[in-house]
Amino acid sequence: MKALLALEDGFTLRGRSFTGSIDLAGGEVIFNTAMTGYQELLTDPSYAGQMVCLTYPLIGNYGINPEDMESDRIHMAALLVKECCKTPSNWRATESLPDFLTRMGVVGVEGLDTRALTLHLRKYGAMRGCLSTTMLDPAELVARARELPSMEGQNLVYRVAPTSPYRWDESAGKPVPVQLEADGSYRWPEGKTLRVLVYDFGIKWNILRLLAAQDMQLLMVPPSFTFEQARVVSPDGIFLSNGPGDPATLTAEIAEIAKLAETFPIGAICLGHQLLGHALGGATVKLKFGHHGLNHPVKDLRTGRIEVTSQNHGFCVLPPAGVEARFVSLNDGTLEGFRHPQKPIIAVQHHPEAAAGPSDAQAFFSEFKEMVLACSSQ
């Protein structure tokens, strides 16, 4: 079925839908350079509000399986590829990519000149776009794209975040709802060394898997969970997750994080890194086309070691005064992580939990554990 992609600046491409009819789909159009991991990308809540162009030309070869989910559903607005493999060949596959997208009600388009689209986005920046199989007039679709809200100024966290607390069931590999006590406290299960309160802004499940692997007892809470509520729950440490949208829009949450930073050890990844940067007095700016893909080199300024990382962010942190830059991107020099010289605070912009990419940065989780453990023993 013929499909048309139109960007807000008038750039258009024609392709074919492999998920049926598309009345209208829209969002910020970005590109991702990963060769593998499309299932993790599809189910990463950080892609909410975006249409993702994959630069690798053949997508879907190994199908879909339940073990590689990063959440319970697809969050991106559309998947844009050069060619989709309809018949996967992998012993782990339980479903094809087209069937998965169709079941989840998400648009997939192939036959696009993804090279031309990527070069256009690199030159002019990520921008709003629309897809349709029924609205094939380029001028009309461009006009629709221009009506979409910009990513700057969008609070997308509450589109993907939980509304109530939950715990991570390691044996089942999925979240399980929990009920706090009448006074707001939590009856932490026995047997774990550390108790960590995780603020879920759109967390990837592999972050929970790796935190749990550090012998941590986890309680996940919504972004609106206040500092006073956190004190009643009485964790040993706080973790701030990844998530979608413009971090500067989360002003109430940033104010609560500033209070948390005065009392608890804190670790943070991606959006959590950006929110923590705001809470400590810094700011964030929108990148031209963001960092989306695997094999991004970052330098650890403390050791001089180069880590190859997985990344997915459209905003970067302008470091607040008084913090130490810990990691920098070797591609463009932007901040990739910081630590506080006096407070137990560490944060990274990249994704040390990435399951489909390099594992160089996974030491972040043991470093976070050691920091929380040191504070809890004082």
C-alpha positions in Angstrom: 0.0 0.0 0.0 1.5 3.3 -1.1 2.5 5.7 1.7 3.8 9.3 1.8 6.2 10.8 4.3 6.2 14.6 4.5 8.5 16.8 6.7 7.7 20.2 7.9 10.2 21.8 5.6 8.6 20.4 2.5 10.8 17.3 2.0 8.8 14.3 1.0 9.5 10.6 0.3 7.2 7.8 -1.0 7.2 4.2 0.3 4.9 1.4 1.2 3.1 0.6 4.4 3.6 -3.0 5.6 1.1 -2.6 8.4 -2.1 -1.6 6.5 -3.8 1.6 5.9 -2.6 4.8 7.6 -5.0 7.7 8.0 -2.4 10.0 9.6 0.6 9.4 11.8 2.9 12.1 13.0 5.8 13.0 15.3 9.4 14.2 15.4 11.4 12.3 12.7 14.8 11.1 13.8 17.3 8.5 12.6 19.0 5.7 14.5 22.2 4.1 13.3 21.9 0.7 15.2 22.3 -2.4 13.1 20.5 -4.6 15.7 18.1 -4.1 18.5 15.0 -2.9 16.7 12.7 -4.6 19.2 14.4 -2.8 22.1 14.0 0.5 20.2 10.3 -0.1 19.5 9.5 -0.9 23.1 11.7 1.9 24.6 9.4 4.5 26.1 11.9 7.2 25.4 10.8 7.1 21.7 7.3 8.3 22.5 6.2 11.1 20.1 8.9 10.1 17.5 9.0 8.4 14.1 12.2 6.5 13.8 14.2 6.0 10.6 16.6 3.0 10.9 19.7 3.5 8.7 20.5 -0.2 8.5 18.8 -1.3 5.3 17.2 -4.6 6.3 15.1 -4.8 9.4 13.1 -7.7 10.9 15.5 -10.6 10.1 15.4 -12.2 13.5 11.7 -11.4 14.3 10.3 -10.6 17.7 10.4 -12.5 21.0 9.0 -11.9 24.5 12.4 -11.9 26.2 13.7 -8.8 24.5 10.9 -6.4 25.5 11.9 -3.2 27.2 8.3 -2.4 28.2 4.9 -3.9 27.6 4.2 -2.1 24.3 5.5 0.0 21.4 5.9 3.7 22.1 7.2 5.3 18.9 4.7 6.7 16.4 6.1 4.9 13.4 9.0 2.8 12.1 10.6 3.8 8.9 12.9 1.3 7.1 14.4 0.6 3.7 13.2 -3.0 3.6 11.2 -5.1 6.1 11.8 -8.8 6.5 8.4 -10.5 6.6 9.6 -14.0 7.3 12.2 -14.0 10.2 14.7 -16.7 10.7 15.7 -17.2 14.3 15.0 -19.9 16.8 13.9 -17.3 19.4 11.4 -15.6 17.2 7.7 -16.0 18.1 6.4 -13.3 15.8 7.3 -11.3 12.7 8.0 -7.6 12.8 5.0 -6.7 10.7 2.7 -8.8 12.8 4.1 -7.2 16.0 3.6 -3.7 14.7 0.1 -4.5 13.4 -0.9 -6.1 16.7 0.3 -3.0 18.6 -1.4 -0.6 16.2 1.8 1.1 15.2 2.7 2.2 11.6 5.5 0.6 9.6 6.7 1.9 6.3 9.3 0.4 3.9 10.7 1.3 0.5 11.8 4.7 1.7 15.1 6.2 0.7 16.4 6.0 4.2 19.8 7.2 3.2 18.3 10.4 1.7 16.2 10.9 4.7 19.1 10.5 7.1 21.3 12.9 5.2 18.5 15.5 5.2 18.0 15.2 8.9 21.7 15.5 9.5 21.9 18.6 7.4 18.7 20.4 8.6 18.0 18.7 12.0 15.3 16.5 13.4 11.9 17.9 12.5 8.2 17.2 12.6 6.7 14.8 10.0 3.5 13.1 9.0 2.8 9.7 7.3 -0.4 8.7 5.4 -1.6 6.1 2.9 -4.9 8.0 2.3 -3.6 11.6 2.2 -1.1 11.5 -0.7 -1.0 15.2 -1.6 2.4 16.4 -0.6 1.4 20.0 0.1 -1.5 18.8 2.3 0.7 16.4 4.3 3.4 19.0 4.8 0.8 21.4 6.2 -0.3 18.7 8.6 3.3 18.2 9.8 3.6 21.9 10.5 0.6 21.8 12.8 2.3 19.2 15.1 3.8 20.5 18.4 7.6 20.8 18.5 9.5 18.4 20.7 10.8 21.4 22.6 8.2 22.2 25.2 6.5 18.8 25.1 6.0 16.9 28.4 5.7 13.3 27.2 6.6 11.6 30.4 3.0 11.2 31.6 2.2 9.4 28.3 4.4 6.5 29.3 5.0 6.7 33.1 3.1 4.5 35.7 0.3 6.0 37.8 1.0 3.9 40.9 3.9 2.1 42.6 5.1 -1.4 41.5 7.9 -3.8 42.1 10.0 -5.8 39.6 9.3 -9.6 39.6 12.6 -11.1 38.7 11.2 -14.6 38.1 8.4 -13.4 35.8 10.5 -10.6 34.3 7.7 -8.1 34.5 6.3 -5.3 36.8 3.9 -6.3 39.6 1.7 -3.6 41.3 2.2 -3.0 45.0 0.2 -1.2 47.7 1.8 1.2 50.1 0.8 1.1 53.8 -1.9 3.4 55.0 0.8 5.9 56.3 2.6 5.8 53.0 5.4 3.6 54.1 6.5 0.4 52.2 7.1 -3.0 53.7 10.4 -3.8 52.0 10.8 -7.6 51.3 13.6 -9.2 53.2 16.7 -10.7 51.7 18.1 -7.8 49.7 21.1 -5.6 50.7 19.9 -2.2 49.5 16.6 -0.5 49.1 16.3 1.7 46.1 13.4 4.0 45.1 13.2 4.2 41.3 11.5 7.1 39.7 9.9 5.8 36.5 9.8 8.4 33.8 9.5 5.8 31.1 12.1 3.2 32.3 13.6 0.4 30.1 13.1 -3.0 31.8 16.8 -3.9 31.4 17.7 -1.1 33.8 15.5 -2.9 36.4 17.1 -6.2 35.5 20.6 -4.8 36.0 19.7 -2.9 39.2 18.1 -6.1 40.6 21.3 -8.0 39.6 23.2 -5.7 42.0 21.3 -7.3 44.9 19.0 -4.2 45.2 15.4 -4.3 46.3 13.5 -2.0 44.0 10.3 0.0 44.4 9.2 1.9 41.3 7.1 5.0 41.7 5.4 7.6 39.4 7.2 10.8 38.5 4.9 12.8 40.8 6.1 10.9 43.9 7.2 13.7 46.2 10.2 14.2 48.4 8.0 13.8 51.5 6.6 10.5 50.2 10.1 9.3 49.5 11.2 10.0 53.1 8.3 7.9 54.4 9.2 5.0 52.2 12.8 5.3 53.6 15.0 4.0 50.8 18.8 3.8 50.9 19.1 5.5 47.5 17.2 7.1 44.6 17.4 6.2 40.9 16.1 8.5 38.1 15.2 6.7 34.9 15.2 7.5 31.2 12.1 8.8 29.5 10.7 10.9 26.6 10.2 14.6 25.8 11.7 17.9 26.9 13.2 17.7 30.4 12.7 21.5 31.0 8.9 21.0 31.1 9.1 18.9 34.3 9.4 21.8 36.6 7.5 20.3 39.6 9.5 17.1 39.3 12.8 19.0 39.1 11.9 20.8 42.3 11.3 17.5 44.1 14.6 16.0 42.7 16.5 19.1 44.1 15.1 18.2 47.6 16.0 14.5 47.1 19.6 15.4 46.2 20.0 17.0 49.6 19.1 13.8 51.5 19.7 10.7 49.4 22.4 9.2 47.2 21.2 9.5 43.6 22.0 7.7 40.3 20.4 8.7 37.0 20.4 7.7 33.3 19.4 9.7 30.2 16.3 11.8 31.1 17.1 11.3 34.7 20.6 12.7 34.0 18.9 15.8 32.4 16.4 16.3 35.2 19.2 16.0 37.8 21.2 18.5 35.9 18.3 21.0 36.1 17.8 20.2 39.8 21.4 21.1 40.6 21.1 24.4 38.7 22.1 23.5 35.2 20.1 23.6 31.9 19.4 21.5 28.8 19.5 22.4 25.1 18.0 20.6 22.1 20.6 18.9 19.9 20.4 19.3 16.1 19.6 15.7 15.4 20.4 14.0 18.7 22.4 10.9 19.5 20.5 7.8 18.5 22.4 4.5 17.9 25.1 2.2 19.1 28.9 2.5 19.1 29.1 6.1 20.3 32.5 6.7 22.0 32.6 8.6 25.3 35.6 9.4 27.4 35.8 8.9 31.1 37.7 12.0 32.2 38.6 10.4 35.5 40.4 7.4 34.1 41.0 8.4 30.5 39.3 5.2 29.4 37.1 5.2 26.3 33.8 3.5 26.5 31.7 2.5 23.5 28.1 3.2 24.3 24.5 3.0 23.2 22.7 6.4 23.1 19.2 7.8 22.6 18.6 11.5 23.4 17.7 14.7 21.7 18.7 17.1 24.5 22.0 17.5 26.3 22.9 19.0 29.7 24.8 22.2 30.2 26.6 21.3 33.4 25.6 23.2 36.5 28.3 25.0 38.5 29.9 22.8 41.2 29.6 19.4 39.5 32.4 17.5 37.9 32.1 16.4 34.3 32.7 12.7 34.3 32.1 11.6 30.7 32.1 13.5 27.4 31.1 12.5 23.9 34.0 12.1 21.5 31.7 12.8 18.6 30.7 16.3 19.5 32.1 17.1 23.0 28.7 17.2 24.8 28.4 16.1 28.4 27.7 12.4 28.8 27.9 12.2 32.6 28.7 14.0 35.8 29.3 13.4 39.5 29.1 15.7 42.5 32.4 16.3 44.4 30.7 16.5 47.8 27.4 14.7 47.4 26.7 11.0 46.5 25.4 11.8 43.0 26.3 10.2 39.7 24.6 10.4 36.4 25.1 9.4 32.8 23.5 10.5 29.5 24.2 7.3 27.6 22.6 3.9 28.2 24.8 1.5 30.2 21.9 -1.1 30.3 21.7 -1.4 26.5 21.0 -5.1 25.7 21.5 -4.8 21.9 24.7 -2.8 22.0 28.0 -2.6 23.8 28.3 -3.4 27.5 31.4 -1.2 28.2 29.4 1.1 30.4 27.7 -1.4 32.7 30.1 -0.7 35.5 27.8 2.3 36.2 25.5 -0.1 38.1 28.1 -1.5 40.4 29.4 2.1 41.0 26.0 3.2 41.9 25.6 0.2 44.3 28.9 1.0 46.0 28.0 4.6 46.4 24.6 3.7 48.0 26.2 1.0 50.1 28.8 3.5 51.4 26.1 6.0 52.4 23.9 3.4 54.1 26.7 2.1 56.3 27.5 5.5 57.7 
